[in-house]
Amino acid sequence: MSYNWVSLGCGVIANQLAQSMEKQGRTLYGVVNRTYSKAIEFAEKYNIPNVYRNIDEVLHDENVDIIYISTPHNTHIKYLKEALKARKHILCEKSITLNIKELEEAKQLAIENNVILAEAMTIFHMPLYKKLNEIIKTKKLGNLKIIQMNFGSYKEYDMKNRFFNPDLAGGALLDIGVYALSFVRWFMSEKPNQVLSQVKYAPSGVDEQVGILLMNPSNEMATITLSLHAKQPKRGMIAFDNGYIEIYEYPRGEKAVITYTNNNQQETIQCGKTEDALLYEIIDMEMAISGQKNEMYLDYTTDVMSIMSDIRKEWGLFYPEEKNKE
C-alpha cells in the first residue's frame, strides 16, 4: 500500500524527503509552508500535486495519511497536537518536542487517535545500526562497558541564527546532542539513571558546549562532548569486553570497524547508504502504519527527551515557550 505524505516545511530536510520519494518513483502528495510562495516553488521543483495555504487545509484533507514535520523545534508541539487530533500519522524532525512534558502530551494524543507518532531520528533507521545490534546480540564482543561520543560543529557567532537563538530553541543539546544521546540509548541495554553534565553558555544564553557522563543500572557508561563552535569528528566508539566498534559520521553512518582486542583483528561492516537516510525512515514508517513493523523506537525517543529535559532543568535553561507556561 502506498501512503500520501505531506511535508510541513520546505527546508533542507524537506528537499531530502522529496528526493527520497523520487528514488521510489513517487512524489510527495502535498506541501505546506509558512511562506506560501516557497511552497509553490517547492511543489514545482518536485511535481507535487497539492499545495496548501495553511495547516488547517492539510488536516481537513482526508487523503493525507502522513505529515512530515521539519519546522523549528519550538513549533513542533503545536503542529503535533493539531495533526494527531486530526488522526494523521506523524514523522517529526528531531528534537521531536522541547521537553518531556510536551512529548508525553503528544504520545497520549497518538494513543487516543490510534495513529503512529515517531521522531525522524536517522540512527534508529539506518541499516548499519540494525546490523551492529545483530552482531552485539551474538555476545562475541562480550558485555558493553563504555560508549564515547563526539559531535562538534563550527557555527558562526550569529546569535540570531537558529543554532544560538533561544527564541528558535537553539543550543547544542537539542540540535546535536539528541543524536549523541540517541546513539547511546540505541546501544545501551537500558536507560541511564545517573547523569552528570557541564555546560558553557553562548552569549545568547543557550548551551554552546556540553559534556555529559551517563551510567545505567547495568553499569554501562557513556561520555558525550558537544560543541556548536568547535569542529569535532562525528565519532562514536562502543567498547565491550572483547573488542570495540568505531563509527565515523555516525548520524547517517554506513561503515563501522570492529577491532577484536584479543588478536587485534579488524572487521569492517558496510551497510546501507548515507544518502538514503530519509528513505529508510520512510520505509520503516510505512511498515509501522501497515502493521508489518511495530517499532518506531518512540520509547528510545522518550528516554532521550527525558534525559535532555532533566539536564536543562538542572542547568536552569528554559526556552521562552516553557517560561510562559510556568
N, C-alpha and C positions, 0 to 999 in steps of 0.2 A: 504493500500500500504506500502511496506517495502522499506526503503531507504538505499543506500550504504554509509556508513560512513568511513572516513579515519582519523586516528589520526596523527596529526603533533606533534611529541614528544612521548617520552617513559617513562616519569616520573611517579610520584605518581598518578596524576590525570588521566593520560592515562591508567594506570592499573585499576583505578576505573571505567573508561569508559568501558573498555573491560569486566570487571566483571559484570557491569550493563547490557551489551548486552547479556552476558551469562544467566542472570536471565530471559531474554525474549526468551531464546532458540535461540539466534542469535550470530553472530560473527561480528567483525569489518570487513569491506571489504578490508581495507588496512592500512598500517602504513608507515610513512616516518620519518626519524630522521637524525640529523646532522652526527651521527656516524652510518654507515650502519650496522655494526656488531651488535649493540644494537637493531636495528630494526629487524634484523634476529632473535635474541633471543626472542624478544617480540612477534613476529609472531608465533614462535614455541610454546611459552607458551600458547597462546590463539587460536591456529589453524587458524590464519589469512591468507587468500589465497594470498594476494598481498603485496609485499614489494618493495617500490620504492627507487631508489638511490638518488633522489632529488625532490624538489617540482615541477619542470617542468614536470616530468613524471606523477605526480598526476593531474596536471592541464590539461594535454593532454588526460587523460583517460575519455572518455565520460560517462563511467558507474559510475563515482564518483558523488554523489549528495551533500554530506555534509562533510565539513572538520572541525574537532575539533582542535583548536589551543591551545596548552598548553606549548609553549616555553616562555622564559623570556619576560617581559613587553616590553622591548625596541626593540624586534624583531617583535612585532605584526603588526605594520603598513605596513611593507614591505610585509609580507605574506598576509595581508588583501587586499592590493591593487592588488596583482597578482591574488589572488583567486577570488575576486569579478569581476575582468575584464574577468576571465575565466568562469563566470556565475556559480560559486559554492556557495551554501548556507554555511554560516559560523556561528559556535558557538565558541566564543573565550573566553578563560580564563580571569578572571579579573586580573589586570585592563585592559580593552579592548584596550586602547591605552595609550600613555604617557600623552597626553593633549587633550583639546577640539578641537584644530585645526586639529589634526590627525583624531579624531573621525568624525568630520564634513566631511572631505575628504572621509573617508570610507563610511559614510552614503550616500553621493552623488553617489558614485560608485554602491552601492547596489540598489539605485533607478534606475539609468541608465540601470542596467543589470537585473532588475526585480528579485532580489534574496533576501532571508532573511538574515539579519545581526543581531546577538544578542550576548550579553555578558552572559557568564555562571555564572551568579550571583544566587547562590542557594536560596537566600532569596526570589527571585521573583517566585520560582517554588515549594517550599516546601508546602505541603497541609496545614500545620499549619497556615501559614500566610494568605492564602486564606480564611481559616475558620475564623480567627480572624477578617478579614475585613468584613465578613458577619455579625458577631456579632456587630461590631462597627457601621455598617450601620443601625442597628435597633434603634440606638440612646439611648438604655437603659443605656449606660455608660455616656451619655451626650457628650459634646464637648471636643475635645482634648486640653489639656493645655500644657503639657511638656513631653519630652522624655529624658531619661538618658541612656547613652550607655557607657559600659566599654569594652575594649579589650586590653589585655596585654599579651605578650609572653616574655619568658626569653630566649634570644638568646646569645650564647657565643660571646664575643667581638673579633670576627674574621672579620676584615674589608674587607676581600677578598670574604666572602660568599655573597650570593645574597641579604641577608637582609640589609647589610650595604654597599655594593659595589655600588658606583654611576655609574660605567660602566655597571652594570646589573639593573639599575633603582631601586636601593634599597631604603629603608626608610619606616617608619610606615604608612604614608598616603596611598601610592599606594598598600602596601601589606595587611594591616589590616584595615586601615581607610575606604577603599572602602566598606567593609562590614557594618561598623557602619553607614556610610552616606547613603548606600542603604536601611538599616533598617529605618532610619529617613525619607527618601524620600517615602518609601512604606506607612508609616502611616500618614504622613503629607498630608493635602488636597491640598497643592500647594508648589512649590519650594521656599526654603528660599531665601530671598532677602537681609537679613542682616547677615553677617558672621564675627565673630571676632575669632582670633586664637593666640596661643602662641606655641613656638617650642623650644625644646632643641636638639642640633645637636650631632650626633655621631662624633667621631674623624675623620671619613672619609668624613664628611661634609653633609651626608644625615640626614633626620629627624629621631631622635631616640624616642623622646617623644613629644606628641602633645596634646593640649587642644583646643577644638573648641566650640564656642557658636553660635547658629543659631536661626533665627526667620523669619517667612514668613509674607505676608501681612494679614493673618488671625490671627496674634498674637500667633500662635502656636510656641512653643520654644523647643530647644533641646540642651543638653550638651553632649560632647563626650570627653573621655580621652583614649589616645592610648599610648602604650609603647612597644618597642622591647627589653627592658632589665629589665622588671619588670612584673612578672606574675600577671594578674588580672582575676577575673571571667569574662567569656564571658556572660555578663548580660545585658539584655535590659529591661527597665521599661517605660511603657507608661501610663501617668496619665490623667484622664478625670474628669469631674465634679463629677461623681457619683462612681468612682472606679478607680482601676489601674490594669494593666496587667504586670506580670513578666515572662520573658523568660530567661532560662539559656541555655548555649551552643547554643546561638542564631543563628550562621550562618546556622546550619543544625538542627534547633530546631524541636522537636517533641512534646514538652509539654509546656503548659503555665498555669499559675494560675491567675485567675481573682479574685480580692478582691473588694467587693461592700462596700463602706465606710459608707453607712447609717446604716448597721447592721453587718458589718464585716464578712458577709458570704463569703465563698470562692467557686469558681467553677473551676475545673480542666478540661482543654481542651487537649486531647491527639489525635494527628492527624498525620498520615504519619510515616515514619521511617527515622531516621538519616542516616542509612546505605544505603538508597535508593535515596540519594540526586541527584546523577548523572542520575538515572533512570527517575526521574521527569523532569529533564532538557531535556532528550532525547524525552520523550513523548510530552512535550509541543512544542519542536522544530519541530517534525514531524507533529504535528497537525497544526502548523502555516504554514508550507510549503504546506500541503494538503488543506488548506483553512478552516479546521474545527475550527480553533482558530486564531484570528487575532491580538494577543497581546503577544509580547515577551519583552515588557517593555523597548524598546530602548529609549523611551522618559525619563524614570527614569534614565537609564544609562547615557544619555546625561546631565541631570541635575546634577548628581553626578560628572561626569567628569568636567563639567563647574565649579563647586564649588572647586574641588581639584586643577584645573588649576589656578583659581583666588587666592587660598590660597598660592600656591607655588610661584606665581608671586609676591605676597605681601612679602613673605619671601626673594625673590631673589634666590630661589633654582631651578636651571635648570640642566638637565642632559646633558651629552656630545653631544648627538644627537641634542638636542634643541639648544645648543650653536653654533653648527656647521651650523645651518640653519639661524642663525641671521645675 
